[in-house]
Amino acid sequence: MDTLIQQVLSGNVTAGDLRRVNKVYAEKQQRVAQYTGEYTNGSRTLEQFLEALMYITPELI
């Protein structure tokens, strides 16, 4: 499976590919915002916050 960058460079990227990448990014961004809010308002410790972020891993798109 090619990465998105490889697909773009080869000219083999579709609008569907870009929508999928955007959706995955938006979901991860939303989780980071949620965890940040929980840390900021005191419902998560720094350790819990960092541990939660560890599980938001990059994936081959």
C-alpha positions as CSV (number, residue, x, y, z in Angstrom):
1,M,0.0,0.0,0.0
2,D,1.4,3.3,-1.0
3,T,1.5,6.3,1.3
4,L,-0.6,9.3,0.4
5,I,2.5,11.2,-0.5
6,Q,3.6,8.5,-2.9
7,Q,0.1,8.4,-4.4
8,V,0.1,12.2,-4.9
9,L,3.6,12.2,-6.4
10,S,2.7,9.4,-8.8
11,G,-0.6,11.0,-9.8
12,N,-2.6,8.1,-8.4
13,V,-4.5,9.9,-5.7
14,T,-8.3,10.2,-5.7
15,A,-10.7,12.5,-4.0
16,G,-11.8,9.6,-1.9
17,D,-8.3,9.1,-0.7
18,L,-8.1,12.7,0.4
19,R,-11.5,12.5,2.1
20,R,-10.4,9.4,4.1
21,V,-7.1,11.1,5.2
22,N,-9.0,14.2,6.2
23,K,-11.5,12.1,8.2
24,V,-8.8,10.2,10.1
25,Y,-6.9,13.4,10.8
26,A,-10.1,15.1,12.1
27,E,-10.9,12.2,14.4
28,K,-7.4,12.2,15.9
29,Q,-7.4,16.0,16.3
30,Q,-10.8,15.8,18.1
31,R,-9.4,13.2,20.6
32,V,-6.3,15.4,21.2
33,A,-8.6,18.4,21.9
34,Q,-10.7,16.3,24.3
35,Y,-7.7,15.0,26.2
36,T,-6.2,18.5,26.4
37,G,-9.4,19.8,27.8
38,E,-9.5,17.0,30.4
39,Y,-6.0,17.8,31.4
40,T,-6.6,21.6,31.5
41,N,-9.7,21.3,33.7
42,G,-8.0,18.9,36.1
43,S,-9.8,15.7,35.4
44,R,-6.6,14.1,34.0
45,T,-3.1,14.2,35.5
46,L,-0.2,15.0,33.3
47,E,0.8,11.3,33.3
48,Q,-2.7,10.2,32.3
49,F,-2.7,12.9,29.6
50,L,0.6,11.8,28.1
51,E,-0.4,8.1,28.3
52,A,-3.7,8.8,26.4
53,L,-1.7,10.7,23.7
54,M,0.6,7.7,23.3
55,Y,-2.3,5.7,21.9
56,I,-3.1,8.2,19.2
57,T,-0.6,6.7,16.8
58,P,0.1,7.7,13.2
59,E,-1.0,5.1,10.7
60,L,-0.3,4.3,7.1
61,I,-2.9,6.1,5.1
